[in-house]
Amino acid sequence: MRYNRKLVFICEGSDCKKAGSKKIRKELKEAATEGSLKGHCKFFQTKCMDMCKSAPVVIVENHFCKNADTKMIMEQIKKA
């Protein structure tokens, strides 16, 4: 059986936390429990990705989202 879940990796390093990664993770999880994304995303917290100057950093499938915000990530999830 093949699953069509999008994998989303959210950096939880100190600079990304300061830049709002926890808020982004919370908003994404809320969005993924409702509507068209329900059951289509799997979220992972990661340690520092060593891209601190671009914080917060989120990876959607194989695409890096630097200086990410929730809107940018949602668009990338829909594209992936």
HTML snippet that shows the backbone in 3Dmol.js (N, CA, C, O; Angstrom):
<script src="https://3Dmol.org/build/3Dmol-min.js"></script>
<div id="view" style="width:600px;height:400px;position:relative"></div>
<script>
const pdb = `
ATOM      1  N   MET A   1       0.848  -1.174   0.000  1.00  0.00           N
ATOM      2  CA  MET A   1       0.000   0.000   0.000  1.00  0.00           C
ATOM      3  C   MET A   1       0.896   1.241   0.000  1.00  0.00           C
ATOM      4  O   MET A   1       1.845   1.325   0.780  1.00  0.00           O
ATOM      5  N   ARG A   2       0.605   2.165  -0.842  1.00  0.00           N
ATOM      6  CA  ARG A   2       1.402   3.378  -0.960  1.00  0.00           C
ATOM      7  C   ARG A   2       0.655   4.547  -0.327  1.00  0.00           C
ATOM      8  O   ARG A   2      -0.539   4.745  -0.552  1.00  0.00           O
ATOM      9  N   TYR A   3       1.398   5.319   0.476  1.00  0.00           N
ATOM     10  CA  TYR A   3       0.823   6.487   1.122  1.00  0.00           C
ATOM     11  C   TYR A   3       1.277   7.736   0.396  1.00  0.00           C
ATOM     12  O   TYR A   3       2.416   7.820  -0.063  1.00  0.00           O
ATOM     13  N   ASN A   4       0.394   8.692   0.296  1.00  0.00           N
ATOM     14  CA  ASN A   4       0.711   9.942  -0.388  1.00  0.00           C
ATOM     15  C   ASN A   4       0.805  11.077   0.630  1.00  0.00           C
ATOM     16  O   ASN A   4       0.227  12.145   0.430  1.00  0.00           O
ATOM     17  N   ARG A   5       1.525  10.845   1.710  1.00  0.00           N
ATOM     18  CA  ARG A   5       1.694  11.869   2.737  1.00  0.00           C
ATOM     19  C   ARG A   5       2.884  12.745   2.404  1.00  0.00           C
ATOM     20  O   ARG A   5       3.926  12.267   1.955  1.00  0.00           O
ATOM     21  N   LYS A   6       2.710  14.019   2.630  1.00  0.00           N
ATOM     22  CA  LYS A   6       3.799  14.963   2.448  1.00  0.00           C
ATOM     23  C   LYS A   6       4.579  15.034   3.758  1.00  0.00           C
ATOM     24  O   LYS A   6       3.988  15.159   4.831  1.00  0.00           O
ATOM     25  N   LEU A   7       5.897  14.956   3.671  1.00  0.00           N
ATOM     26  CA  LEU A   7       6.744  15.007   4.852  1.00  0.00           C
ATOM     27  C   LEU A   7       7.241  16.428   5.049  1.00  0.00           C
ATOM     28  O   LEU A   7       7.783  17.040   4.129  1.00  0.00           O
ATOM     29  N   VAL A   8       7.052  16.950   6.258  1.00  0.00           N
ATOM     30  CA  VAL A   8       7.429  18.322   6.578  1.00  0.00           C
ATOM     31  C   VAL A   8       8.337  18.285   7.803  1.00  0.00           C
ATOM     32  O   VAL A   8       7.947  17.806   8.867  1.00  0.00           O
ATOM     33  N   PHE A   9       9.558  18.800   7.634  1.00  0.00           N
ATOM     34  CA  PHE A   9      10.549  18.819   8.708  1.00  0.00           C
ATOM     35  C   PHE A   9      10.725  20.254   9.188  1.00  0.00           C
ATOM     36  O   PHE A   9      11.063  21.138   8.401  1.00  0.00           O
ATOM     37  N   ILE A  10      10.496  20.484  10.468  1.00  0.00           N
ATOM     38  CA  ILE A  10      10.540  21.829  11.043  1.00  0.00           C
ATOM     39  C   ILE A  10      11.711  21.905  12.017  1.00  0.00           C
ATOM     40  O   ILE A  10      11.772  21.154  12.990  1.00  0.00           O
ATOM     41  N   CYS A  11      12.639  22.819  11.744  1.00  0.00           N
ATOM     42  CA  CYS A  11      13.806  22.989  12.605  1.00  0.00           C
ATOM     43  C   CYS A  11      13.372  23.571  13.943  1.00  0.00           C
ATOM     44  O   CYS A  11      12.614  24.540  13.996  1.00  0.00           O
ATOM     45  N   GLU A  12      13.857  22.974  15.013  1.00  0.00           N
ATOM     46  CA  GLU A  12      13.567  23.460  16.361  1.00  0.00           C
ATOM     47  C   GLU A  12      14.847  23.894  17.070  1.00  0.00           C
ATOM     48  O   GLU A  12      14.920  23.866  18.299  1.00  0.00           O
ATOM     49  N   GLY A  13      15.866  24.298  16.288  1.00  0.00           N
ATOM     50  CA  GLY A  13      17.080  24.848  16.879  1.00  0.00           C
ATOM     51  C   GLY A  13      16.779  26.187  17.531  1.00  0.00           C
ATOM     52  O   GLY A  13      15.710  26.758  17.313  1.00  0.00           O
ATOM     53  N   SER A  14      17.710  26.691  18.327  1.00  0.00           N
ATOM     54  CA  SER A  14      17.436  27.900  19.114  1.00  0.00           C
ATOM     55  C   SER A  14      17.118  29.116  18.247  1.00  0.00           C
ATOM     56  O   SER A  14      16.206  29.873  18.578  1.00  0.00           O
ATOM     57  N   ASP A  15      17.844  29.325  17.145  1.00  0.00           N
ATOM     58  CA  ASP A  15      17.563  30.483  16.289  1.00  0.00           C
ATOM     59  C   ASP A  15      16.209  30.350  15.596  1.00  0.00           C
ATOM     60  O   ASP A  15      15.488  31.336  15.446  1.00  0.00           O
ATOM     61  N   CYS A  16      15.866  29.147  15.177  1.00  0.00           N
ATOM     62  CA  CYS A  16      14.564  28.939  14.532  1.00  0.00           C
ATOM     63  C   CYS A  16      13.422  29.124  15.531  1.00  0.00           C
ATOM     64  O   CYS A  16      12.367  29.655  15.183  1.00  0.00           O
ATOM     65  N   LYS A  17      13.634  28.683  16.771  1.00  0.00           N
ATOM     66  CA  LYS A  17      12.611  28.900  17.799  1.00  0.00           C
ATOM     67  C   LYS A  17      12.387  30.390  18.021  1.00  0.00           C
ATOM     68  O   LYS A  17      11.249  30.852  18.115  1.00  0.00           O
ATOM     69  N   LYS A  18      13.496  31.141  18.104  1.00  0.00           N
ATOM     70  CA  LYS A  18      13.392  32.593  18.294  1.00  0.00           C
ATOM     71  C   LYS A  18      12.670  33.244  17.125  1.00  0.00           C
ATOM     72  O   LYS A  18      11.972  34.243  17.299  1.00  0.00           O
ATOM     73  N   ALA A  19      12.837  32.677  15.929  1.00  0.00           N
ATOM     74  CA  ALA A  19      12.221  33.235  14.725  1.00  0.00           C
ATOM     75  C   ALA A  19      10.785  32.753  14.522  1.00  0.00           C
ATOM     76  O   ALA A  19      10.133  33.165  13.562  1.00  0.00           O
ATOM     77  N   GLY A  20      10.278  31.885  15.410  1.00  0.00           N
ATOM     78  CA  GLY A  20       8.870  31.510  15.339  1.00  0.00           C
ATOM     79  C   GLY A  20       8.543  30.119  14.851  1.00  0.00           C
ATOM     80  O   GLY A  20       7.410  29.873  14.437  1.00  0.00           O
ATOM     81  N   SER A  21       9.495  29.195  14.882  1.00  0.00           N
ATOM     82  CA  SER A  21       9.208  27.854  14.363  1.00  0.00           C
ATOM     83  C   SER A  21       8.139  27.119  15.171  1.00  0.00           C
ATOM     84  O   SER A  21       7.377  26.336  14.605  1.00  0.00           O
ATOM     85  N   LYS A  22       8.066  27.355  16.477  1.00  0.00           N
ATOM     86  CA  LYS A  22       7.031  26.689  17.288  1.00  0.00           C
ATOM     87  C   LYS A  22       5.640  27.154  16.878  1.00  0.00           C
ATOM     88  O   LYS A  22       4.708  26.355  16.797  1.00  0.00           O
ATOM     89  N   LYS A  23       5.508  28.443  16.620  1.00  0.00           N
ATOM     90  CA  LYS A  23       4.219  28.991  16.180  1.00  0.00           C
ATOM     91  C   LYS A  23       3.842  28.406  14.816  1.00  0.00           C
ATOM     92  O   LYS A  23       2.691  28.035  14.588  1.00  0.00           O
ATOM     93  N   ILE A  24       4.818  28.329  13.922  1.00  0.00           N
ATOM     94  CA  ILE A  24       4.578  27.761  12.593  1.00  0.00           C
ATOM     95  C   ILE A  24       4.121  26.313  12.723  1.00  0.00           C
ATOM     96  O   ILE A  24       3.147  25.910  12.086  1.00  0.00           O
ATOM     97  N   ARG A  25       4.823  25.524  13.550  1.00  0.00           N
ATOM     98  CA  ARG A  25       4.463  24.119  13.727  1.00  0.00           C
ATOM     99  C   ARG A  25       3.036  23.981  14.249  1.00  0.00           C
ATOM    100  O   ARG A  25       2.273  23.142  13.772  1.00  0.00           O
ATOM    101  N   LYS A  26       2.684  24.799  15.219  1.00  0.00           N
ATOM    102  CA  LYS A  26       1.331  24.755  15.788  1.00  0.00           C
ATOM    103  C   LYS A  26       0.286  25.095  14.726  1.00  0.00           C
ATOM    104  O   LYS A  26      -0.727  24.406  14.610  1.00  0.00           O
ATOM    105  N   GLU A  27       0.527  26.156  13.951  1.00  0.00           N
ATOM    106  CA  GLU A  27      -0.428  26.564  12.912  1.00  0.00           C
ATOM    107  C   GLU A  27      -0.554  25.505  11.827  1.00  0.00           C
ATOM    108  O   GLU A  27      -1.655  25.242  11.344  1.00  0.00           O
ATOM    109  N   LEU A  28       0.566  24.891  11.438  1.00  0.00           N
ATOM    110  CA  LEU A  28       0.521  23.850  10.411  1.00  0.00           C
ATOM    111  C   LEU A  28      -0.238  22.619  10.901  1.00  0.00           C
ATOM    112  O   LEU A  28      -1.030  22.041  10.158  1.00  0.00           O
ATOM    113  N   LYS A  29       0.000  22.223  12.135  1.00  0.00           N
ATOM    114  CA  LYS A  29      -0.711  21.059  12.676  1.00  0.00           C
ATOM    115  C   LYS A  29      -2.206  21.318  12.753  1.00  0.00           C
ATOM    116  O   LYS A  29      -3.008  20.426  12.476  1.00  0.00           O
ATOM    117  N   GLU A  30      -2.588  22.539  13.129  1.00  0.00           N
ATOM    118  CA  GLU A  30      -4.010  22.886  13.167  1.00  0.00           C
ATOM    119  C   GLU A  30      -4.609  22.838  11.769  1.00  0.00           C
ATOM    120  O   GLU A  30      -5.708  22.317  11.580  1.00  0.00           O
ATOM    121  N   ALA A  31      -3.888  23.379  10.785  1.00  0.00           N
ATOM    122  CA  ALA A  31      -4.381  23.382   9.406  1.00  0.00           C
ATOM    123  C   ALA A  31      -4.477  21.963   8.854  1.00  0.00           C
ATOM    124  O   ALA A  31      -5.365  21.664   8.056  1.00  0.00           O
ATOM    125  N   ALA A  32      -3.568  21.095   9.276  1.00  0.00           N
ATOM    126  CA  ALA A  32      -3.548  19.728   8.755  1.00  0.00           C
ATOM    127  C   ALA A  32      -4.608  18.836   9.384  1.00  0.00           C
ATOM    128  O   ALA A  32      -4.852  17.734   8.891  1.00  0.00           O
ATOM    129  N   THR A  33      -5.236  19.280  10.450  1.00  0.00           N
ATOM    130  CA  THR A  33      -6.295  18.469  11.056  1.00  0.00           C
ATOM    131  C   THR A  33      -7.663  18.841  10.516  1.00  0.00           C
ATOM    132  O   THR A  33      -8.668  18.224  10.867  1.00  0.00           O
ATOM    133  N   GLU A  34      -7.697  19.847   9.666  1.00  0.00           N
ATOM    134  CA  GLU A  34      -8.953  20.313   9.084  1.00  0.00           C
ATOM    135  C   GLU A  34      -8.824  20.368   7.564  1.00  0.00           C
ATOM    136  O   GLU A  34      -7.717  20.409   7.028  1.00  0.00           O
ATOM    137  N   GLY A  35      -9.929  20.368   6.897  1.00  0.00           N
ATOM    138  CA  GLY A  35      -9.977  20.641   5.464  1.00  0.00           C
ATOM    139  C   GLY A  35      -9.231  19.659   4.589  1.00  0.00           C
ATOM    140  O   GLY A  35      -9.103  18.479   4.917  1.00  0.00           O
ATOM    141  N   SER A  36      -8.739  20.167   3.463  1.00  0.00           N
ATOM    142  CA  SER A  36      -8.167  19.324   2.413  1.00  0.00           C
ATOM    143  C   SER A  36      -6.825  18.700   2.788  1.00  0.00           C
ATOM    144  O   SER A  36      -6.413  17.726   2.158  1.00  0.00           O
ATOM    145  N   LEU A  37      -6.137  19.229   3.789  1.00  0.00           N
ATOM    146  CA  LEU A  37      -4.842  18.666   4.186  1.00  0.00           C
ATOM    147  C   LEU A  37      -4.965  17.546   5.210  1.00  0.00           C
ATOM    148  O   LEU A  37      -3.967  16.918   5.565  1.00  0.00           O
ATOM    149  N   LYS A  38      -6.166  17.293   5.683  1.00  0.00           N
ATOM    150  CA  LYS A  38      -6.351  16.302   6.738  1.00  0.00           C
ATOM    151  C   LYS A  38      -5.816  14.939   6.302  1.00  0.00           C
ATOM    152  O   LYS A  38      -6.254  14.371   5.301  1.00  0.00           O
ATOM    153  N   GLY A  39      -4.862  14.431   7.074  1.00  0.00           N
ATOM    154  CA  GLY A  39      -4.293  13.120   6.793  1.00  0.00           C
ATOM    155  C   GLY A  39      -3.268  13.088   5.682  1.00  0.00           C
ATOM    156  O   GLY A  39      -2.774  12.012   5.345  1.00  0.00           O
ATOM    157  N   HIS A  40      -2.928  14.230   5.098  1.00  0.00           N
ATOM    158  CA  HIS A  40      -2.000  14.257   3.968  1.00  0.00           C
ATOM    159  C   HIS A  40      -0.613  14.761   4.329  1.00  0.00           C
ATOM    160  O   HIS A  40       0.253  14.830   3.456  1.00  0.00           O
ATOM    161  N   CYS A  41      -0.374  15.114   5.585  1.00  0.00           N
ATOM    162  CA  CYS A  41       0.927  15.639   5.999  1.00  0.00           C
ATOM    163  C   CYS A  41       1.398  14.932   7.258  1.00  0.00           C
ATOM    164  O   CYS A  41       0.606  14.563   8.125  1.00  0.00           O
ATOM    165  N   LYS A  42       2.705  14.755   7.331  1.00  0.00           N
ATOM    166  CA  LYS A  42       3.337  14.219   8.539  1.00  0.00           C
ATOM    167  C   LYS A  42       4.420  15.212   8.934  1.00  0.00           C
ATOM    168  O   LYS A  42       5.287  15.547   8.127  1.00  0.00           O
ATOM    169  N   PHE A  43       4.370  15.680  10.177  1.00  0.00           N
ATOM    170  CA  PHE A  43       5.290  16.708  10.650  1.00  0.00           C
ATOM    171  C   PHE A  43       6.338  16.102  11.572  1.00  0.00           C
ATOM    172  O   PHE A  43       6.040  15.255  12.414  1.00  0.00           O
ATOM    173  N   PHE A  44       7.576  16.561  11.390  1.00  0.00           N
ATOM    174  CA  PHE A  44       8.690  16.116  12.211  1.00  0.00           C
ATOM    175  C   PHE A  44       9.436  17.324  12.745  1.00  0.00           C
ATOM    176  O   PHE A  44       9.696  18.277  12.011  1.00  0.00           O
ATOM    177  N   GLN A  45       9.779  17.282  14.026  1.00  0.00           N
ATOM    178  CA  GLN A  45      10.641  18.303  14.601  1.00  0.00           C
ATOM    179  C   GLN A  45      12.071  17.827  14.417  1.00  0.00           C
ATOM    180  O   GLN A  45      12.359  16.644  14.598  1.00  0.00           O
ATOM    181  N   THR A  46      12.969  18.737  14.060  1.00  0.00           N
ATOM    182  CA  THR A  46      14.372  18.365  13.911  1.00  0.00           C
ATOM    183  C   THR A  46      15.231  19.225  14.821  1.00  0.00           C
ATOM    184  O   THR A  46      14.798  20.262  15.321  1.00  0.00           O
ATOM    185  N   LYS A  47      16.447  18.772  15.020  1.00  0.00           N
ATOM    186  CA  LYS A  47      17.433  19.598  15.707  1.00  0.00           C
ATOM    187  C   LYS A  47      17.941  20.614  14.691  1.00  0.00           C
ATOM    188  O   LYS A  47      17.474  20.654  13.553  1.00  0.00           O
ATOM    189  N   CYS A  48      18.890  21.424  15.106  1.00  0.00           N
ATOM    190  CA  CYS A  48      19.402  22.491  14.248  1.00  0.00           C
ATOM    191  C   CYS A  48      19.863  21.947  12.886  1.00  0.00           C
ATOM    192  O   CYS A  48      20.550  20.928  12.817  1.00  0.00           O
ATOM    193  N   MET A  49      19.479  22.639  11.812  1.00  0.00           N
ATOM    194  CA  MET A  49      19.854  22.263  10.451  1.00  0.00           C
ATOM    195  C   MET A  49      21.052  23.067   9.946  1.00  0.00           C
ATOM    196  O   MET A  49      21.416  22.961   8.774  1.00  0.00           O
ATOM    197  N   ASP A  50      21.663  23.864  10.810  1.00  0.00           N
ATOM    198  CA  ASP A  50      22.837  24.679  10.472  1.00  0.00           C
ATOM    199  C   ASP A  50      22.567  25.686   9.362  1.00  0.00           C
ATOM    200  O   ASP A  50      23.442  25.954   8.538  1.00  0.00           O
ATOM    201  N   MET A  51      21.376  26.237   9.336  1.00  0.00           N
ATOM    202  CA  MET A  51      21.044  27.328   8.414  1.00  0.00           C
ATOM    203  C   MET A  51      20.442  28.472   9.222  1.00  0.00           C
ATOM    204  O   MET A  51      19.410  29.034   8.855  1.00  0.00           O
ATOM    205  N   CYS A  52      21.102  28.805  10.323  1.00  0.00           N
ATOM    206  CA  CYS A  52      20.556  29.727  11.320  1.00  0.00           C
ATOM    207  C   CYS A  52      20.297  31.130  10.775  1.00  0.00           C
ATOM    208  O   CYS A  52      19.387  31.810  11.250  1.00  0.00           O
ATOM    209  N   LYS A  53      21.072  31.573   9.796  1.00  0.00           N
ATOM    210  CA  LYS A  53      20.861  32.915   9.240  1.00  0.00           C
ATOM    211  C   LYS A  53      19.583  32.989   8.414  1.00  0.00           C
ATOM    212  O   LYS A  53      19.121  34.080   8.080  1.00  0.00           O
ATOM    213  N   SER A  54      19.012  31.836   8.084  1.00  0.00           N
ATOM    214  CA  SER A  54      17.785  31.779   7.286  1.00  0.00           C
ATOM    215  C   SER A  54      16.590  31.333   8.122  1.00  0.00           C
ATOM    216  O   SER A  54      15.586  30.874   7.578  1.00  0.00           O
ATOM    217  N   ALA A  55      16.695  31.463   9.425  1.00  0.00           N
ATOM    218  CA  ALA A  55      15.661  30.954  10.336  1.00  0.00           C
ATOM    219  C   ALA A  55      14.340  31.697  10.186  1.00  0.00           C
ATOM    220  O   ALA A  55      14.340  32.894   9.899  1.00  0.00           O
ATOM    221  N   PRO A  56      13.225  31.018  10.371  1.00  0.00           N
ATOM    222  CA  PRO A  56      13.080  29.588  10.596  1.00  0.00           C
ATOM    223  C   PRO A  56      13.171  28.802   9.286  1.00  0.00           C
ATOM    224  O   PRO A  56      12.807  29.296   8.219  1.00  0.00           O
ATOM    225  N   VAL A  57      13.662  27.576   9.393  1.00  0.00           N
ATOM    226  CA  VAL A  57      13.857  26.720   8.223  1.00  0.00           C
ATOM    227  C   VAL A  57      12.900  25.531   8.311  1.00  0.00           C
ATOM    228  O   VAL A  57      12.782  24.881   9.350  1.00  0.00           O
ATOM    229  N   VAL A  58      12.223  25.267   7.196  1.00  0.00           N
ATOM    230  CA  VAL A  58      11.292  24.138   7.113  1.00  0.00           C
ATOM    231  C   VAL A  58      11.558  23.432   5.790  1.00  0.00           C
ATOM    232  O   VAL A  58      11.754  24.083   4.764  1.00  0.00           O
ATOM    233  N   ILE A  59      11.566  22.111   5.811  1.00  0.00           N
ATOM    234  CA  ILE A  59      11.727  21.329   4.584  1.00  0.00           C
ATOM    235  C   ILE A  59      10.394  20.656   4.287  1.00  0.00           C
ATOM    236  O   ILE A  59       9.841  19.945   5.127  1.00  0.00           O
ATOM    237  N   VAL A  60       9.889  20.890   3.081  1.00  0.00           N
ATOM    238  CA  VAL A  60       8.666  20.238   2.608  1.00  0.00           C
ATOM    239  C   VAL A  60       9.089  19.318   1.471  1.00  0.00           C
ATOM    240  O   VAL A  60       9.517  19.775   0.410  1.00  0.00           O
ATOM    241  N   GLU A  61       8.963  18.007   1.708  1.00  0.00           N
ATOM    242  CA  GLU A  61       9.469  16.997   0.788  1.00  0.00           C
ATOM    243  C   GLU A  61      10.952  17.276   0.540  1.00  0.00           C
ATOM    244  O   GLU A  61      11.749  17.052   1.451  1.00  0.00           O
ATOM    245  N   ASN A  62      11.366  17.745  -0.620  1.00  0.00           N
ATOM    246  CA  ASN A  62      12.784  18.018  -0.875  1.00  0.00           C
ATOM    247  C   ASN A  62      13.052  19.508  -1.095  1.00  0.00           C
ATOM    248  O   ASN A  62      14.091  19.870  -1.646  1.00  0.00           O
ATOM    249  N   HIS A  63      12.141  20.363  -0.679  1.00  0.00           N
ATOM    250  CA  HIS A  63      12.273  21.810  -0.886  1.00  0.00           C
ATOM    251  C   HIS A  63      12.524  22.514   0.450  1.00  0.00           C
ATOM    252  O   HIS A  63      11.764  22.356   1.405  1.00  0.00           O
ATOM    253  N   PHE A  64      13.609  23.292   0.493  1.00  0.00           N
ATOM    254  CA  PHE A  64      13.928  24.067   1.690  1.00  0.00           C
ATOM    255  C   PHE A  64      13.174  25.387   1.656  1.00  0.00           C
ATOM    256  O   PHE A  64      13.238  26.113   0.664  1.00  0.00           O
ATOM    257  N   CYS A  65      12.469  25.701   2.718  1.00  0.00           N
ATOM    258  CA  CYS A  65      11.797  26.991   2.879  1.00  0.00           C
ATOM    259  C   CYS A  65      12.586  27.777   3.918  1.00  0.00           C
ATOM    260  O   CYS A  65      12.551  27.463   5.108  1.00  0.00           O
ATOM    261  N   LYS A  66      13.299  28.804   3.455  1.00  0.00           N
ATOM    262  CA  LYS A  66      14.105  29.628   4.358  1.00  0.00           C
ATOM    263  C   LYS A  66      13.325  30.877   4.716  1.00  0.00           C
ATOM    264  O   LYS A  66      12.507  31.352   3.928  1.00  0.00           O
ATOM    265  N   ASN A  67      13.576  31.413   5.910  1.00  0.00           N
ATOM    266  CA  ASN A  67      12.812  32.560   6.420  1.00  0.00           C
ATOM    267  C   ASN A  67      11.318  32.267   6.272  1.00  0.00           C
ATOM    268  O   ASN A  67      10.540  33.110   5.825  1.00  0.00           O
ATOM    269  N   ALA A  68      10.949  31.069   6.655  1.00  0.00           N
ATOM    270  CA  ALA A  68       9.612  30.537   6.381  1.00  0.00           C
ATOM    271  C   ALA A  68       8.523  31.199   7.215  1.00  0.00           C
ATOM    272  O   ALA A  68       8.747  31.679   8.326  1.00  0.00           O
ATOM    273  N   ASP A  69       7.337  31.201   6.625  1.00  0.00           N
ATOM    274  CA  ASP A  69       6.128  31.559   7.359  1.00  0.00           C
ATOM    275  C   ASP A  69       5.057  30.537   6.976  1.00  0.00           C
ATOM    276  O   ASP A  69       5.230  29.774   6.026  1.00  0.00           O
ATOM    277  N   THR A  70       3.983  30.530   7.699  1.00  0.00           N
ATOM    278  CA  THR A  70       2.953  29.511   7.504  1.00  0.00           C
ATOM    279  C   THR A  70       2.385  29.537   6.094  1.00  0.00           C
ATOM    280  O   THR A  70       2.165  28.484   5.495  1.00  0.00           O
ATOM    281  N   LYS A  71       2.147  30.719   5.562  1.00  0.00           N
ATOM    282  CA  LYS A  71       1.572  30.834   4.218  1.00  0.00           C
ATOM    283  C   LYS A  71       2.499  30.215   3.169  1.00  0.00           C
ATOM    284  O   LYS A  71       2.045  29.478   2.293  1.00  0.00           O
ATOM    285  N   MET A  72       3.798  30.515   3.261  1.00  0.00           N
ATOM    286  CA  MET A  72       4.775  29.974   2.314  1.00  0.00           C
ATOM    287  C   MET A  72       4.803  28.445   2.376  1.00  0.00           C
ATOM    288  O   MET A  72       4.861  27.774   1.346  1.00  0.00           O
ATOM    289  N   ILE A  73       4.763  27.918   3.570  1.00  0.00           N
ATOM    290  CA  ILE A  73       4.834  26.470   3.736  1.00  0.00           C
ATOM    291  C   ILE A  73       3.567  25.800   3.221  1.00  0.00           C
ATOM    292  O   ILE A  73       3.642  24.755   2.574  1.00  0.00           O
ATOM    293  N   MET A  74       2.416  26.380   3.495  1.00  0.00           N
ATOM    294  CA  MET A  74       1.153  25.822   2.989  1.00  0.00           C
ATOM    295  C   MET A  74       1.157  25.779   1.465  1.00  0.00           C
ATOM    296  O   MET A  74       0.706  24.799   0.873  1.00  0.00           O
ATOM    297  N   GLU A  75       1.660  26.829   0.828  1.00  0.00           N
ATOM    298  CA  GLU A  75       1.746  26.845  -0.635  1.00  0.00           C
ATOM    299  C   GLU A  75       2.664  25.737  -1.128  1.00  0.00           C
ATOM    300  O   GLU A  75       2.357  25.067  -2.115  1.00  0.00           O
ATOM    301  N   GLN A  76       3.788  25.540  -0.446  1.00  0.00           N
ATOM    302  CA  GLN A  76       4.730  24.504  -0.858  1.00  0.00           C
ATOM    303  C   GLN A  76       4.142  23.112  -0.649  1.00  0.00           C
ATOM    304  O   GLN A  76       4.381  22.217  -1.460  1.00  0.00           O
ATOM    305  N   ILE A  77       3.387  22.917   0.410  1.00  0.00           N
ATOM    306  CA  ILE A  77       2.739  21.621   0.647  1.00  0.00           C
ATOM    307  C   ILE A  77       1.767  21.319  -0.488  1.00  0.00           C
ATOM    308  O   ILE A  77       1.698  20.182  -0.955  1.00  0.00           O
ATOM    309  N   LYS A  78       1.026  22.308  -0.931  1.00  0.00           N
ATOM    310  CA  LYS A  78       0.066  22.105  -2.021  1.00  0.00           C
ATOM    311  C   LYS A  78       0.769  21.807  -3.337  1.00  0.00           C
ATOM    312  O   LYS A  78       0.241  21.058  -4.159  1.00  0.00           O
ATOM    313  N   LYS A  79       1.968  22.386  -3.554  1.00  0.00           N
ATOM    314  CA  LYS A  79       2.737  22.141  -4.780  1.00  0.00           C
ATOM    315  C   LYS A  79       3.358  20.748  -4.790  1.00  0.00           C
ATOM    316  O   LYS A  79       3.434  20.100  -5.834  1.00  0.00           O
ATOM    317  N   ALA A  80       3.804  20.291  -3.615  1.00  0.00           N
ATOM    318  CA  ALA A  80       4.575  19.035  -3.531  1.00  0.00           C
ATOM    319  C   ALA A  80       3.739  17.819  -3.866  1.00  0.00           C
ATOM    320  O   ALA A  80       4.244  16.697  -3.840  1.00  0.00           O
TER     321      ALA A  80
END
`;
const viewer = $3Dmol.createViewer("view");
viewer.addModel(pdb, "pdb");
viewer.setStyle({}, {cartoon: {color: "spectrum"}});
viewer.zoomTo();
viewer.render();
</script>
